[in-house]
Structures are given as C-alpha cells and as structure tokens.
Amino acid sequence: MKRIPSLLLLAALFALGGCEVASKSQAAADKPALAKGVGGIVCPSQDFDAFLVAFMDDPAVQKAFTKRPLQSETLDANADPEPRPVTALLDGEKLKFPLMPSSARQKQDGLALSQSELNGDKEVMLAKPDTDYQLSYFFRKGDCWTLYRMRDDSL
C-alpha cells in the first residue's frame, strides 16, 4: 500500500474544510438577518402590535429603536396671542428615557391608547379622557420599527 504524501493529504483536508465553511455560509445567507438597534438589542418583532408592547415595557428597546436625533413637537402654551407649535431635535442629554410610559403606567394613569396608520407609518396616541393630555408617537418600518417623531399636544 502506497502512502499519500503529507502535502496532498493536507491539501485534501483544507479543500474539504472549505466546503464545510461554504455550506455554513450559504445556510447563514438563507436565514433572514435579525435587525439590531443601538446596544445590539435585537428587533422584538416585525409585527407592530408585538413590537409596541416590547417598546412600551422596556426602556432598553426604546433606546435601541429610537431615531437620533428624534423630532419632538410640543405646544408653547405661553406664546402670545395663542399657543404655537415648537419643533426640536432631541439627542444626548435632551433625550430622556423612557419616552413612552409602560402599559402598567398607562393603566395606572388612566391613559387610553389608540393607533392609526398612514402610508405604512404607525401613529400611537396616548390620551387621558376629559383632560388636554395627548401624546402621539410616530413609527416607521425599516429593518425594524423605529420611533422617529413625538408630538405632545397637551396644554
């Protein structure tokens, strides 16, 4: 029986190892990539309702899936002669989390949540009945849902 030279044996092993790596790479390419936000947090869900629950109840998810700078719209109640809208871009220390109260906090504070959709974007409104409290959160779908704008219409 002839001995296979070591060099040929090594070449064959490298070639077979490359096939295994290639097949693993192809298998990874066939799986959809999981979207990650800031801090490496994985997108909780592509389904908006499931995403919203995770977003409300976890400040880390809020931090990971909030656009920076975040467009913030408020009303200046002291403007003369009447309240006027004020727009700001929030980032760094101006961006305080949690931005949206948790579902438990919403229930405790008597807030009502409603949703609407426009051109694929989602608007989530929190309002307190019989008061002027009204906050709106605007989400856009990319690799994951992202909060890109907030509006506070409270006086």
Backbone hydrogen bonds, N-H to C=O, Kabsch-Sander energy under -0.5 kcal/mol:
donor,donor_aa,acceptor,acceptor_aa,energy
8,L,5,P,-0.6
9,L,5,P,-1.9
10,L,6,S,-2.6
11,A,7,L,-2.2
12,A,8,L,-2.3
13,L,9,L,-2.2
14,F,10,L,-2.4
15,A,11,A,-2.2
16,L,12,A,-2.3
17,G,13,L,-2.5
18,G,14,F,-2.3
19,C,15,A,-1.5
20,E,16,L,-1.8
21,V,17,G,-2.2
22,A,18,G,-2.5
23,S,19,C,-2.4
24,K,20,E,-2.2
25,S,21,V,-2.5
26,Q,22,A,-2.3
27,A,23,S,-2.2
28,A,24,K,-2.2
29,A,25,S,-2.0
30,D,26,Q,-1.7
31,K,27,A,-0.9
35,A,33,A,-0.5
37,G,41,I,-3.0
38,V,64,A,-1.4
40,G,37,G,-1.8
41,I,38,V,-0.8
43,C,35,A,-3.0
51,F,47,D,-2.5
52,L,48,F,-3.2
53,V,49,D,-1.7
54,A,50,A,-1.8
55,F,51,F,-2.9
56,M,52,L,-2.9
57,D,53,V,-2.1
58,D,54,A,-0.9
58,D,55,F,-0.6
61,V,58,D,-0.8
62,Q,58,D,-1.9
63,K,59,P,-2.6
64,A,60,A,-2.1
65,F,61,V,-2.1
66,T,63,K,-0.8
67,K,147,L,-3.1
70,L,90,L,-2.7
71,Q,148,Y,-1.4
72,S,88,A,-3.2
73,E,150,M,-2.1
74,T,86,V,-2.6
76,D,84,R,-3.2
77,A,75,L,-1.1
79,A,76,D,-1.3
84,R,76,D,-1.2
86,V,74,T,-3.0
88,A,72,S,-2.7
90,L,70,L,-3.1
90,L,88,A,-0.6
94,K,91,D,-1.9
95,L,92,G,-1.4
96,K,94,K,-0.9
106,Q,102,S,-2.6
107,K,103,S,-2.1
108,Q,104,A,-2.5
109,D,105,R,-2.4
110,G,106,Q,-0.5
110,G,107,K,-1.0
111,L,106,Q,-2.9
112,A,127,A,-3.6
114,S,125,M,-2.2
116,S,123,E,-2.2
118,L,121,D,-2.1
121,D,118,L,-1.9
122,K,139,F,-2.2
123,E,116,S,-2.8
124,V,137,Y,-2.8
125,M,114,S,-3.0
125,M,123,E,-0.5
126,L,135,L,-3.1
127,A,112,A,-2.2
127,A,125,M,-0.5
128,K,133,Y,-1.7
131,T,128,K,-1.4
135,L,126,L,-2.8
136,S,151,R,-3.2
137,Y,124,V,-2.6
138,F,149,R,-2.8
139,F,122,K,-2.9
140,R,146,T,-2.3
142,G,140,R,-0.5
142,G,144,C,-1.9
146,T,140,R,-2.0
147,L,65,F,-2.6
148,Y,138,F,-2.6
148,Y,146,T,-0.6
149,R,138,F,-1.2
150,M,71,Q,-2.5
151,R,136,S,-2.8
152,D,73,E,-3.2
153,D,134,Q,-2.4
153,D,151,R,-0.6
154,S,134,Q,-0.5
